[in-house]
Amino acid sequence: MAAIAVGVPRVVDQFGLLQLTIFAAMCILALSLGVVWGYGGILCFGQSAFFGLGAYTYAVTAINLEESTVAVILSIMVPAVFAALLGYFMFYGRLSDVYLGVITLSVTLIFFNLMNSTAGDVYRVGTARLNGFNGMPSLPTLNVPGDPGRLLDPTETFYLVMAVLVIVYVGLHALLASHFGRVVVAIRENETRCELLGYDVRLHKLLIFTIGGGIAGLAGCLFANWGAFVSPNVFSLTMTSQIIIWVIVGGLGTLLGPIIGCLIMQYLATMLGTQQLANTNLIFGTIFLAFVLLVPRGLVPSLRRLGARLVGRAPARGLEPGA
Amino acid sequence: MVYITRAMDLAAVLTIEVLSGIAGLALISIGLAIIFGMMRVINLAHGEFMMLGGYAAIVATNHGVDIWISMLVVAPIVVGVIGVIAERTIIRFLYGRMIDTLLATWGLSLFFIGIVTTIFGNISAGIRAPLGSVAVGRYNISLYRLVLIGITAMIFGAIFIVLRRTRLGLIARGTMENPNMAAALGVSPSRVYATTFGIGAALTGLAGGLLAPISGILPTVGAAYVAKAFITVISGGTAILAGTLAAAGLFGSVNQLLTYFTTPVIGEAGLLAVAILLLRVLPHGITGKLFRGSL
């Protein structure tokens, strides 16, 4: 990935570079759900709530401080704290999968309605007007820490986003290989057994959920910075379902899967958007259904299995979720 | 004296508002409650079933069908048929896999939004609400809202009678309880499943049709209903009728009173906050603890 990151700006034009930057930011978002759902076993429909919260936190802070470093830090902290709060109610209330999905989905939709209704001069945080459904335009973009006058140009932003993606990817790998990560995966496999072995199931779930929320917030910050714009659409059902589709298509229980799924679907969405061949929702819905019914494991685990069979090895067991 | 009559007017209007809010929640939730309560299937395309019901009613009315017939007959039949088709082609392969049904129905909801947008375009449609309004003191109340409260009560009564008193209800409840036993006694479980899902979908379509004159309809309107309906059903717990009514009563009151004294958005946020607190205390919903064993 690092090699691609360094080489790409030399071969693609400005538009392609911007496109790749947003793809990479979305890959970070996909990773956040990939770890919460694929490894933590927590079906979260609210990943876009944390994403949007991160984007709005960045927007409001960056406008008020006219400097982006604190804004970036806050855009990770605020969603993480919110995720911890929400997670406390859900995990310590011992809600099951389906209930989690519904609650997180509702929270997202409430955010959507709430931000949509903030049009008008009354709704402002410091000097930042929230602007309701019109969104907040011309946000300050990222600057070199400590030097508000020195903004990052598109190429630098691309390097930065790619670097963040690599760091998040490697960091999550390390986390999942650690003792904590092993326990999280064990909880996904069998919650009762883990509890009987003396692990605090609720705390582990809460922590992985909070980490996922923070990463989604970071992705939101990069997204807001990319277009210098944020609107309530970050909380919309379309956004939420996109993230789920990325992970479904790529594959649960891998980190590579969500990235691949995200790239494929983003590319497809861009293509459909420019060609107007068919309604994007129609195509996405069909793909969604096809994967749930026919390829429930997703691309990456299915291909791995196929590869293993071709080589003649038994499929690797371990981190993949049970069928 | 004037103040007293004014206060009474206000109380009357508020009561009607709250009742109307409760009826609205109960109406949008009952189809979901039947599908979830009887089949343990989470239907995330619920909002889109309502949307389809709304479009069915509007298209029928615009083609000259009487508005009451198109809302009360056309909408449920159209959506009921769509529901049976969806059950036979997709959902029956996923019974017992709760998460997979959840995801598949989400895919279905996107699919419906896509199709309807392709056909009707991404613009809002609507029909005029029938009946007019009545004056209560200085306030005007839409007569149609009052009728909606009555219709909702009738729907709940009808479901209760069907489930409790008829052979069909007995067979349905028996099959949900123990499909193998039902099959051994000569009932075809898959037919019962398809019928139940179809009836749930039809009631959802009916709700969509009835609410179309009030809220207007967009291809993406389902999102506005689905969260509220789910919160109501999940907070209600296992008992279909008692649970939905109890949860709708609680949330409807909170939502309408907050909406009246602040803004609709705070009303919705309050509804959600109450729901999260409730589930923290009663993780299996209201009827998981209270009114156990009721329908």
Boltz contact constraints between the chains, C-beta under 6 A:
constraints:
  - contact:
      token1: [A, 89]
      token2: [B, 276]
      max_distance: 6.0
  - contact:
      token1: [A, 89]
      token2: [B, 280]
      max_distance: 6.0
  - contact:
      token1: [A, 93]
      token2: [B, 279]
      max_distance: 6.0
  - contact:
      token1: [A, 93]
      token2: [B, 280]
      max_distance: 6.0
  - contact:
      token1: [A, 93]
      token2: [B, 283]
      max_distance: 6.0
  - contact:
      token1: [A, 94]
      token2: [B, 283]
      max_distance: 6.0
  - contact:
      token1: [A, 95]
      token2: [B, 283]
      max_distance: 6.0
  - contact:
      token1: [A, 98]
      token2: [B, 42]
      max_distance: 6.0
  - contact:
      token1: [A, 98]
      token2: [B, 98]
      max_distance: 6.0
  - contact:
      token1: [A, 99]
      token2: [B, 234]
      max_distance: 6.0
  - contact:
      token1: [A, 102]
      token2: [B, 230]
      max_distance: 6.0
  - contact:
      token1: [A, 102]
      token2: [B, 234]
      max_distance: 6.0
  - contact:
      token1: [A, 106]
      token2: [B, 227]
      max_distance: 6.0
  - contact:
      token1: [A, 106]
      token2: [B, 231]
      max_distance: 6.0
  - contact:
      token1: [A, 106]
      token2: [B, 272]
      max_distance: 6.0
  - contact:
      token1: [A, 109]
      token2: [B, 227]
      max_distance: 6.0
  - contact:
      token1: [A, 110]
      token2: [B, 268]
      max_distance: 6.0
  - contact:
      token1: [A, 110]
      token2: [B, 269]
      max_distance: 6.0
  - contact:
      token1: [A, 110]
      token2: [B, 272]
      max_distance: 6.0
  - contact:
      token1: [A, 113]
      token2: [B, 265]
      max_distance: 6.0
  - contact:
      token1: [A, 113]
      token2: [B, 268]
      max_distance: 6.0
  - contact:
      token1: [A, 114]
      token2: [B, 265]
      max_distance: 6.0
  - contact:
      token1: [A, 117]
      token2: [B, 265]
      max_distance: 6.0
  - contact:
      token1: [A, 237]
      token2: [B, 223]
      max_distance: 6.0
  - contact:
      token1: [A, 279]
      token2: [B, 114]
      max_distance: 6.0
  - contact:
      token1: [A, 279]
      token2: [B, 117]
      max_distance: 6.0
  - contact:
      token1: [A, 279]
      token2: [B, 118]
      max_distance: 6.0
  - contact:
      token1: [A, 281]
      token2: [B, 110]
      max_distance: 6.0
  - contact:
      token1: [A, 281]
      token2: [B, 113]
      max_distance: 6.0
  - contact:
      token1: [A, 281]
      token2: [B, 114]
      max_distance: 6.0
  - contact:
      token1: [A, 282]
      token2: [B, 114]
      max_distance: 6.0
  - contact:
      token1: [A, 284]
      token2: [B, 110]
      max_distance: 6.0
  - contact:
      token1: [A, 285]
      token2: [B, 107]
      max_distance: 6.0
  - contact:
      token1: [A, 285]
      token2: [B, 110]
      max_distance: 6.0
  - contact:
      token1: [A, 285]
      token2: [B, 111]
      max_distance: 6.0
  - contact:
      token1: [A, 285]
      token2: [B, 114]
      max_distance: 6.0
  - contact:
      token1: [A, 288]
      token2: [B, 107]
      max_distance: 6.0
  - contact:
      token1: [A, 289]
      token2: [B, 104]
      max_distance: 6.0
  - contact:
      token1: [A, 289]
      token2: [B, 107]
      max_distance: 6.0
  - contact:
      token1: [A, 292]
      token2: [B, 100]
      max_distance: 6.0
  - contact:
      token1: [A, 292]
      token2: [B, 103]
      max_distance: 6.0
  - contact:
      token1: [A, 292]
      token2: [B, 104]
      max_distance: 6.0
